[in-house]
Amino acid sequence: MANGAASARWAPRQLALWSFSGLIVVSLAAAVVSELPLLAAIPVGLLAGYHFLRSFSLPFWLLLFSIPFSTEVSLPGGLGTDLPSEPLMWVIFGLSIVFLARHGASLSAAPLRHRITLLLIIHLAWIAFSSLHSQAEIVSLKYLLAKLWYVVAFFGLGVWCLNEKAAFKRFFWLIFSGLSLTVVVVLIRQAMMGFAFDGINTVMGPFYRNKVMYACLIVMFLPFVWYARRWYAPGTRWRWVLNAGVVLFLTGIYFSYTRAAMGGVLIAIVSTFMIRWKMTRYVIIAALLTTGVLLTWLSTQYTYLKFAPNYERTVYHEKFDNLLAATYKLEDISTMERAYRWVAGAYMVADRPLLGFGPGTFYFFYRSYTVLSFQTYVSDNPEKSGVHNAYLMIATEQGLPGLLVYLALIVVVLLVGENTWHRLGPGWRRDMVMAALLSLIIMHALQIMNDLAETVKAGSLFFLCTAIIVNMSLYVSSKDQKESETLPPEEPAP
């Protein structure tokens, strides 16, 4: 009887083993005959999918580790992707649909009802609505799909997985280890070139598109390295490792010769006091008022034309000190090329203020709105890059309502995060909220000169930090509710 039962249990396993072996043979044969090597990867994909279904968080942890190593790859038909991060996002997106169909009714609705989540849903809904009225529907549809799996992979799984200290440690060490390795590789390459400024972009591949993306990712993750040190007592091995990590990251930022990232370090220091003193709302109001006054002044009587560059003198500089001097004189080519596109973006917003031109479409329409007096030597834009200002990019592509929704999301995340930090007691949760806030503030400041949210490296941290703040906010609310329920009832007044 025992042997019969064992045979009965073994039969399905043996059938599965032989079936999988047959699939391997068929896939290899199909790959050879069709000359399509990807067909040979079908068994690996199915095996990975099986393990992902058994451990739903596994692809999330793999995705986090892949962030520093993700490489932009051009595909046939003018398409592009980030490998290996974006295929992992596709897997997570598909598995999330299956998981919600099976277990959605048993999940807590608290994260879904959170005001940050609701604003994020409104943000996605407006992207979908503006895509329906896009001047290039296919481009906007691709943008919408990419945004959906970004949100699901990093925000959705972030809320699901980042709850306990062990999960935060795993999140931190996965990104920190990969990021540190890429910084070491870049620094070694730079050392072999004598840390020359004019060759900085040549040592970034294949991990980073350019020095800006490299430096911005480092400075955005630096607050997590700083506060993760507190997990370990002074003098311990891991505390020394993280102290060395801080030095490594600061060295990487310095030798990236990226002005925005260097400023990001100062912004983080100042923002720490801003959060401690509950000054965030006042700084936001001041920033919005200053921006409004500046834009009004520049647009009055074409004042902005006074800042048009000298075409012959606005060139690329081969020394960092020359670059800083040129920036001050408005003769730096990267800064003035941004001005060239900002002026075009402003005219685009004026032309279609409500719905914009459609998500992801700036590059296809901005040239007819440019002003020739701002043109530079690199205005042909071979990289097909955007406007280099995330807020103006959203206004041109999604209209002013889309920008207002995005700004509302930013403001609410920062204010909820500040409030949560003050309600938490000293400890690792409070440290992670501060790190997430500083990372977001750095990113929002850097986005004045860049389009970071649309990249897998910086965009991933945006949604992960937002998920961290949602989780910690829910934790504080739940804790306060439990404490109120355990308090003795008040004595009736005499």
Residue pairs with C-beta under 8 A, 6 or more apart in sequence:
20 43
20 47
23 42
23 43
23 46
24 43
27 39
27 40
27 41
27 42
27 43
28 40
30 36
30 39
30 40
31 37
31 38
31 39
31 40
48 91
49 91
49 95
51 58
52 58
52 59
52 91
52 95
53 95
53 98
56 95
56 99
57 157
57 160
57 161
59 88
59 91
59 92
59 95
60 92
60 153
60 157
60 160
60 161
61 161
61 170
61 174
62 88
63 85
63 88
63 89
63 92
63 153
63 154
63 157
63 460
64 171
64 174
64 175
64 460
65 174
65 175
65 177
65 178
66 84
66 85
66 88
66 178
67 85
67 175
67 178
67 179
67 456
67 457
67 460
68 175
68 178
68 179
68 181
68 182
68 207
68 217
68 457
69 84
69 178
69 182
69 207
70 82
70 83
70 84
70 85
70 86
70 207
70 456
70 457
71 82
71 83
71 205
71 206
71 207
72 80
72 81
72 82
72 209
73 80
73 81
73 82
73 83
74 80
75 81
79 142
81 87
82 456
85 456
85 460
86 146
86 149
86 456
88 153
89 149
89 150
89 152
89 153
90 149
92 149
92 152
92 153
92 157
93 148
93 149
93 152
93 153
96 152
96 156
96 157
100 107
110 474
110 478
111 117
111 159
111 470
111 471
111 474
114 470
114 473
114 474
115 412
115 416
116 409
116 412
116 413
116 416
116 466
116 469
116 470
116 473
117 159
117 470
119 405
119 408
119 409
119 412
120 151
120 155
120 409
120 466
122 405
123 402
123 405
123 406
123 409
124 144
124 147
124 148
124 151
126 398
126 401
126 402
126 405
127 143
127 144
127 147
127 359
127 398
127 402
128 144
129 355
130 140
130 355
130 356
130 358
130 359
130 397
130 398
130 399
130 402
131 137
131 140
131 141
131 143
131 144
131 358
131 359
133 355
133 358
134 140
134 357
134 358
134 359
134 361
135 357
135 358
135 361
135 364
135 365
136 357
136 358
136 360
136 361
136 364
137 358
139 358
139 359
139 360
139 361
139 364
140 358
140 359
140 360
140 361
142 360
143 359
143 360
144 359
147 359
150 456
150 459
150 460
150 463
151 463
153 463
154 459
154 460
154 462
154 463
154 464
154 467
155 463
155 464
155 466
155 467
156 467
158 463
158 464
158 466
158 467
158 468
158 471
159 467
159 470
159 471
161 167
161 171
162 168
162 171
162 464
162 467
162 468
162 471
163 471
163 475
165 428
168 428
168 432
169 228
169 231
171 464
172 224
172 228
175 221
175 224
176 221
176 224
176 225
176 228
176 245
179 217
179 218
179 221
180 245
180 248
180 249
182 207
182 208
182 214
183 218
183 248
183 249
183 251
183 252
184 248
185 207
186 203
186 204
186 207
186 208
186 214
186 252
187 248
187 251
187 252
187 255
189 203
190 196
190 200
190 203
190 255
193 199
193 203
195 255
197 257
197 318
197 319
197 320
197 323
198 318
198 319
200 211
200 255
200 256
200 257
201 210
201 211
204 210
204 211
204 213
204 214
207 214
208 214
208 217
208 457
209 455
211 256
211 257
211 258
212 258
212 260
212 261
212 450
213 455
213 457
213 458
214 252
214 256
214 258
215 252
215 253
215 256
215 258
215 260
215 261
216 258
216 260
216 261
216 264
216 443
216 446
216 450
216 452
216 457
216 458
217 457
217 458
217 461
218 249
218 252
218 253
218 256
218 261
219 249
219 253
219 261
219 264
219 265
219 268
219 442
219 446
220 264
220 439
220 442
220 443
220 446
220 458
220 461
221 249
221 439
221 461
222 246
222 249
222 250
222 253
222 265
222 268
223 268
223 434
223 435
223 436
223 438
223 439
223 442
224 432
224 435
224 439
225 242
225 245
225 246
225 249
226 246
226 435
227 431
227 432
227 434
227 435
228 242
228 431
228 435
229 239
229 242
229 243
229 246
230 428
230 431
231 238
231 428
232 238
232 239
232 242
233 239
250 265
253 261
253 262
253 264
253 265
254 262
257 320
257 323
259 323
259 324
259 327
260 446
260 449
260 450
261 446
263 445
264 442
264 445
264 446
267 441
267 442
267 445
268 438
268 441
268 442
271 437
271 438
271 441
271 442
272 434
272 438
273 279
274 280
274 283
275 417
275 418
275 421
275 434
275 437
278 418
278 422
280 414
280 415
280 418
281 415
284 411
284 414
297 303
298 304
299 346
304 343
305 371
305 373
307 330
307 339
308 371
308 373
308 374
309 330
309 331
309 336
309 339
309 374
309 376
310 331
311 375
311 376
311 377
313 331
314 326
314 330
314 331
314 332
314 333
314 336
314 376
314 377
315 331
315 333
315 377
316 333
316 377
316 378
317 323
317 326
317 332
317 333
323 332
326 332
327 335
330 336
333 376
333 377
333 378
336 374
336 376
337 376
337 378
337 379
337 388
338 387
338 388
338 389
338 449
339 374
340 370
340 371
340 374
340 375
340 376
340 379
341 366
341 370
341 386
341 387
341 388
341 389
342 387
342 388
342 389
342 392
343 370
343 371
343 374
344 366
344 367
344 369
344 370
344 371
344 387
345 362
345 366
345 369
345 387
345 389
345 392
345 393
345 395
345 396
346 392
347 369
347 371
348 356
348 357
348 362
348 365
348 366
348 369
348 396
349 356
349 392
349 395
349 396
349 399
349 400
351 369
352 399
353 399
353 400
354 399
354 400
354 401
355 398
355 399
356 394
356 395
356 396
356 397
356 398
356 399
356 402
357 364
357 365
357 396
357 397
358 397
359 397
359 398
360 397
361 397
362 386
362 387
362 393
362 396
362 397
363 381
363 384
363 385
363 386
366 387
366 396
370 379
385 451
386 393
386 451
386 454
387 393
387 396
387 451
388 449
388 450
388 451
389 447
389 448
389 449
389 450
389 451
390 447
390 448
390 450
390 451
390 452
390 453
390 454
391 403
391 406
391 407
391 447
391 448
393 451
393 454
394 402
394 403
394 406
395 402
395 403
398 406
410 440
410 444
413 440
413 466
413 469
414 437
414 440
414 441
416 469
416 473
417 433
417 436
417 437
417 440
417 469
417 472
417 473
418 437
419 473
420 433
420 469
420 472
420 473
420 476
421 430
421 433
421 434
421 437
423 476
423 480
424 430
424 433
424 472
424 476
429 472
429 475
432 468
432 472
433 468
433 469
433 472
436 464
436 465
436 466
436 468
436 469
437 465
437 469
439 461
439 465
440 462
440 465
440 466
443 452
443 453
443 458
443 461
443 462
446 452
446 458
447 453
452 458
452 459
452 462
453 459
453 462
